[in-house]
Amino acid sequence: MAVPLSNPVVSNWRCGFEMELMAPAGRTRADLAHTLASACGGTVRRVLHADSEPSLVAGKPVFQNLTLGFEALDAGGALVARCVDDLTLQHDLDRHAAPRAGWWRVVSDDERLIRILARFLDAEADLPAALSALPAALGARVDAHEGGVYRIVDALGAPLGLAVPLPGERERPCELVTPPLDADHAARLEALLGPARDLGFTRPLEGATHVHFDAARLCDARALANLVALLTRHALQLRRLCGTPPTFRRVGGLSPAVLDCVFARDFADLPWEAARARLAAAEPSKYCDYNLKNIAHARADRHTFEVRIFPTFLHAEPIVAAAGLFEGLLRRSLDGPTVRVRMPAAWSLRGVLRLLDDLPLAPNLRAHWRAEARRVDAAGA
């Protein structure tokens, strides 16, 4: 049962969406950005996007990356969407393909250095011109090596980073990122996904959809404790109901430290700043089913609660339905009685239907998810 575009179900919560797609061979995420900008008489701005990847080097668990992204702007200069890389998308790429001309990345083993380098790199230029400001700005030296590799070192020769051609086909992954949306979620998402489908973009094997809910209304210790209890109690049921793929990377349950923090007897009664500080001390990870890190650290640029369990979709309807389900969970956390359940429940059709009936959902959305629960149950494990 589809949720019609004419009847959006996320009606009163500010959300941002991240949709992971794969360009067809021969196309790039830049092509999608230019198509989106052209549709509204706008322009494209080339930017640097920070991401991390696991490292095989002993003692260095991750490498930090700056890769090329593209912002589609409308005629007035407002952001329509960002088209950036996502390093978790690997399976669909030919790793032996030659680097595409003009595409590059910068790699460092220090997140702080990558942020500094990003301030002075020229995203609009090709290597080595993109590195030209570093000597004057940082006192850095840029040494050229074979294969178009540039080693960035400080005045004493200590490495700051490495600028290299982008590996084969890494121009194809595209995380399509919206600005925060206040209304018309379905229509605005379809205006982005329709052109992507027309260009031949597909669902990557590891692809996901992430939804960021504005966290302003969640700055309440009791509401946050309720939310964590609901998500923990129904973790396995929600994963199965939402179709979380087994290919997902960087997901999983909240850490024991976060659960101990939120389920402490006094947490729900704490003033918000005291509760937030305690949550921050528990060091929540971004890389789990539900990202509380941005709330814990009160990020001004991304003060959100992020849901990371949805697969990639090529149409707006299932994204809006998924976001609407979690809006119901958020509203239940704000307005419902206190929940104190720490152990996850196994799949049970009766239990899932009872959860859906307990949430403040629009009638069409409740009917959609009740039908989906029955379909999933009939399909078996």
N, C-alpha and C positions, 0 to 999 in steps of 0.2 A: 504493500500500500504506500504510494508516494504522497509526500506532503506537497500540495500544489504551490507553485511560485506565487500565486495571487493571494495566498494566505500564509504569510511568514509566521513562524512560531517563536522566533527569538525576538521579542517585541520591545523589551525595555532594559536590555543589558548591553553595555558597550563591549564589543568583541573585536579581536584581531584574529586573522586566520593565516596559517602557513600550510601550503599545499605542495607536496613534493611530486614533481613530474619529471618526465624524461623526454628530451627532444629527440625526434627521429634522426637517424644517421645523416650527417650533412647539414643539419641545422643546429642552432645554439640557443641558449637562454636569451641572448641579445636579440635574436629574431622575434621572440615573443614580446620583449619589452618594446621594440620598435613598432610592432603591430598594435599593441595596446595604446601607445602614445599617438600613433597616426589616427586611430579611431576617434580621438577627441581633439585633434589639431594640436597636439602637444609635442614634447621633445623627450629625448632620452639623455640621462646623465650617467656616466660611467663612475662606479664607486668601488671601494675596497670592502670586502666582507670578511670578517674574522670567524674562524672555525678551528676546531681541533681534531686531531686524529691520533689513534693509538700509535705508539712508537715501538720499534723492535730493538732500539738501542738500550743497553743495560743502564739502569739508573735514571732514565728519562722516559717516564710513562706515556707522555703525550708530546706531540709537536703542535705548535700553534701555526696557523696558516692565515695569510691574507690572499684572497682570490678575487677575481674580477666579477663584479655584479653590475646590474643595470637598473636604474630607477626610471620608470615610465611616469612622466609628468603631464598634466593636462595643460590646456592653453593658458591658464592662469598661473602655472608653476606649482600647483598642488600635486601631491603624490597620488598616483593611481595604484601603483603596485611596484614592488621590488622583485627582481628576478636574480637570485643568487645561487651559489653552489651549496651543496650539502654533501659532506664527505662520507656520510654513511651510505650513499647511493653508489654501489660498486658493481653489482652483478651484471648489469646490462651493457657495460662498457667494454670496448676492446682496448685492453691495457697496452697492447703492443702497437697501437696506432701512433703515427708520428704526431708531435705537438702541432697544434694549429697556429699559424702565423699570427703574431700580435697578442697571444694569450700567455699570461705569466702568473706566477704566484711568488710570495715571499714566505719563507719558513724560518721559525725560530724555536728554541727550546724554552723560551721565557715569555709568558703572557704579558708581562709588563713591557718588555722590549718591543713586542709586536704592536702594542698600543702606541708607543712612542714613534716607531717607524711609520705607522699609518698616518700620523699627522703630517709627515713631510714627503711622502711618496705621491707622485702625480699619477692618479688612476687613469687619466685620459691619455697618457703617453705610453709608448712601447718601451721595452728595455733597450738600451740602458738609460734613455732620457728620463724615464720615470724615477730613477735614482739620483738625478742630478742635484737635488737640493740637499742631500744628506751630508756631503762634506762640510758645507758652510753651516748648516743647522746643528749638526751633532758632532762636528769634528771627526766624522767617520771617513774611512777610506773604502773605496769600492774597487775590488780587484777582479778583473775579467779572467775567466778560465774557459777551457774548451767546452763546446756544446751550448754556448749562450748562457753559461752559469756565471753569476756575479756574487762574490763573497763580500759581505759588509762587515768591516772590522773597526774597532775604535782606534784611538791614537797609539795604543800600546799593542795593537794586534789581536786583542780579544774579540772573538766572534760575536756579532750582534744578530746576524741573520744571513740567509742565503736567498738570492733571487734567481729563479730558474724558469725555463719555459714550462707551461702547464702540461702535465702528463696527458697522454693520448686520450681524447674524447671527454676530458673533464669539463669541456665547454657545454656538454649536453645536459647534465643534471640541472634542474631548475626548481628551486624552492620559491614558489610564488607567494609573496608575502603582502598582505593588505595593510593599509593604515587602519587604525581603530575605526570600526563601523558602529554608528549609533542607531541606524534604521535601514530598512530595505536590504537586509542581509542577503536574501536569496537572489534578488535581481542584480545586486552589485557583484556577487560571486559569479553568477552566470555570465556577466559581462566580461569577466576575466577568463573563465574556463571555456566559454564558447570559442573564442579565437584560438586558445591553446589546442582544442580538439581539431579545429580547422587546419592548423599547421601540422597536425599529426603527432602531437605530444601524447604520451601514453603513461600508464601507471608503472613505475619502477617496482621491481620485486620487493625491495626493502622500503618502498615509499610509504609515507605516513601523512596524516593531516593533523596538525596541532591547532588547538583553539585556545586563545588567550582571553580570559574574562577579566575585565577591569576589577581590581581588588579593593577598591575604596570601601565597598559595603561589607567586605570580609574582615575589616580591621576591628574585630571584636573577638575576645578570647573565647567566649562561649560559642559563637558562631563557627569559629575555626575548629574548635574541639568537636562540635557536631559534624562538621564537614569531614574531618579526618575519620571519625567513627563510622560515618555512612560509607565512605570510600573504602575503608578497611573491611567493614562487614560485607560489603557487596563487591569486593574487588574481583573475585573470580567470575561472578555473575555478570558484571558489567563488561569484563573483557570478552566473554563469550557472546553476550548480547550485541556488543558493538563490532564483533568480528575482528578482534586484534590478531594480526597475522603472526605465525611463529617465526617469521623471518625478521621481526623487529629487532633492532639493536638499541642499546642505551635506554632500556625501560626496565621496570620491575617495581616491587613494592617500596613503600617508604621505609627508611632505615630504622632499626631498633631504637637508635638514639632519638629520632624524631617522634616515634610512637611513645617512648617513655616520657618525653617532654610533654606532649599534648595530652596524654592520659594521666598525668600526675593529678592528684586529687584537687590541688589548689589552682591548676592552670586556668580553668574556665572562669574563675572569679578574679583573675588578675586584671589590673588596668592594661589597656592595649600596649603601651610602650614597654611595660615590664614583660608581658607575654611575648611580644615580638623579639625582645632582646634574648629571652630564654630560647625561643625557637631558633634564632640566628646562632646561638652557642651550640645548638645540636647539629649544625652544619648540614642542612638539607641539600640534597643533590638535585641538580637540574635533570639528570639522566635517570628518571624513574617515570612511572605511569602518570603521576600528578606532581607537578613542579611547584613547590612552595618556596623556592629560593628567593624569587623576586619579592614575595611578600615579606619574608624574614629580613631581607636587607633593604626593604623600602626603596627599591630602585625608582628613581624619578623618571627615567626614560622607559621603563617597562614594569610598572607596578601592577602585575597581573598574577592570576592563578591560571596555570597552563595545564590543559588536558592533552596527553600524548598517546592515547591508546587507539586512535582511529586510523583505519587504513586510508590509502589514497582514493579519492573519488574524482571522476571526471565531470560530474554534474553537481549542481548546487544543492538539489533537494536533499540527498542523504547527509550532506554537511550540515545543513540547517536543522535537519531532524536530530542529528547527533548533538549539536550545540544546544538545541531546545531541551533535550533530555537532561543535560548537565545544568542548564539553567534551573530546571526543576529541582535538582539536587541542591543547588546553591540556595534557592529560595526556601527549601525545606530546612536547611541548616540555619538560616536566619530566623525563621518564624516558627519552626516546630519545637516540640519539647526536647529536652536534653537527651542525647544519645550517648550511651557508654558501652560500646561493644568493640572488642579488640580483635577477636578471632574471625577470619573470613568464613563465610558460609559456602557450602558446596552448591553446585547448580541445582535448582529446583524450580520447575515451572511455576508451581504455586507460590513459592517465595518471591520470584521475580514479578509475577503479576500483582502480588500484594505490595511490593515496593512501588510499582508503577501507579497503583491506585492511591498510594500514600503521598505521591508527589503532586505539587500544584502545576499540572500540565494542561495545556489547551486540549479540548476534547479530541480534535483530529490527531494531535500528536500522541495522546494516550492510546488512541485506537491503533495508530501506526506501530507503536512499540509493543503493544499487546500482541498484535499480529506477528511482529518480528520474533517475539519471544516464543510463540507457538511454532513458528517455522523452524527456529533454531533447535527447539526441543525435539521436534519431529525428525530433524536431520541427524540427531544423535551427537556423540562426542566428536 
